[in-house]
Every structure is written in structure tokens, then in C-alpha cells.
Amino acid sequence: MVSKKFDIKFKFNPLFPINSLNLMRGLLSVKNGLKNTYIDLFFDAYWQDALNLNDEKIIFNILKKIKISKGSFLKNIKDQKIKDKLKQLTQSAYKKDIFGAPTFVVNKKIFWGQDRLDYALDEYNKF
């Protein structure tokens, strides 16, 4: 397992999979300077702490750490522009046959999974 090899804290979340729609919409509404923090905190909450990210209390506690207000988050995830942007990004991924994370598209070829990164880099370096 990659987490053991690189000594990364990992705990499989027994709630997998969850409905991540609001978290994805939330990411699209976050200011660029906070996006990495948003991703890191929610990723760790799910894959290191095995928290229930369908529980609003847990979501709001994480947002508080990022200094994103509950009201702002709830307003943004209902915004039609945010909904449309997520639909557009999803449709774009679908058209490219992307179906998981991480997925890399290099020279119109798909490489899926972190263990395929070397292959993606090899393809990139051909040109």
C-alpha cells in the first residue's frame, strides 16, 4: 500500500462513498488562495480521520478552520452559476473518458491512478 510505503497516515473511511456534490460545489466557490487548504482539510478529514462528510456539523467545523462562513458556503452551493460550472467540468471530464482521481490526460491518452504517473510523465516527455 502506498500509504505504508511513504509513511502517510491513512484510514479507509467506512462511509465510502459519500455524496460529495456540495463539497465539489463548495470548492468551485472558494477563493484561489484557499483552494489548497480546502482540499487538504476535507481530504484529511475523509481519508485520515474517517469523518462523515455528509454531516453538516463536521463540514461547518472544517469551513470554520478555513474562515469560510456557513452562510456563505450554503449560499454558494445553491448558486446556479456554481451548479452550471460543476456540470460543465463534469461533462468535459466525461467527454475525455475521465472516471476517477487522479486521472491524467497527456497527448489525448488517459492515465488513471497515482501508480500511472510515471507512464503519464513518459508520454509527456516524448514531445
N, C-alpha and C positions, 0 to 999 in steps of 0.2 A: 504494500500500500504506500502511495506517495507520501502521505502524511507521516508515516513512521520513518520512512527513508530520510525526510528532510526535517524531522522533529517538529512537525506542525500540529498544534492542538486541533483535534477533530473529534466530533461526536456525531454519529449519524442521527439525524432527527427522526424520531419515530412517527412524527406527524407528516412526513414527506409523502406525497407532495401537498403543498398548500395552494390556496388561491392567492396568487401574487399580483393580481390585477392592480389593486390600489397601491402597492409598493412600486410597481413599474410606472404607473401614472405619477406617483409622487416624485420619482427620480426625474421625470421629464420637467417637473416644475421647480426643481431645486436649482439655485444659482450655481454657476460653474465652479466657484471656489469651494462649494460644499459637497459637490457630487461624489468625490472620492471618499469623504468621511461618511456620507450617507450609505454608499455601497459597502464600505468596510464594516460599519456598525451593524447593518442589517445582515450582512453575510456572516459575521461572527456570531450574532445572536442566533442565527438559524443553524449554522454548521459547527459552531464550537460550544455553544451553550444550550443547544436543542430547545430553544424557546418557541412558543406558539405565536408565530407572526400573523395569525388570524385574530389574535386577541388585541383589541384596541388599546387596552391599558399598557400592554408591552410596547406596541407601536408608538404610543404617545410618550412613553418614558424614553425611548430611543430618540425620538424627534426633539425632546427637551434637551438632550445632550448635544444635539446639533444646532440648537437655538432656532428651531422651526416651530412656530406655534401650531397648536392643534387646529385652531380655526382656519389658519392659512392653508394647512395641509388638506383639511376637509373641503374647503372651497376649491382648491386647485384640482383635486382628483375628480371633481364633478364638472370642471370647466370643459366645454365642448372642444376647444382648441387642443387641449391636452389629450382628450379622448381620440380626436382625429389624428393627432401626431403619432400616438401609440399604434393606432390602426394602420397608418401609413408605414411605419417602421416594421410592423409585423408582416404586412403584405409584401414589403420589399424583401424581407428575410425569406418568406415563403417562396417567392419567385426565384430565389437563389438556391432553394432546397436546403436552407439552413434549418436545423431542427434541434439544436442543443447548444450548451455552453461548455467550454468555449468552442466556437466554430471559426475557422479562418478560411477566407476565400482569397486565393492567390492565383493570378493568371486564369481566372474562371474555373479553378479547381477547388474543391471543398476538402478541408482537413478538419476532422471533428475530434475533439478531445485533447486534453493537455499533453497526452503522450504522443501526439502527432505534430507538435510544434516544430520538431526538428525537420520533419518532412516538408512542412509549410515553408520553413526558412530555406531549405534546399531548393525548393521550387522558386522562391523569390530570388535567390542568388543566381539562378540560371540566366537571368536577364540583366 
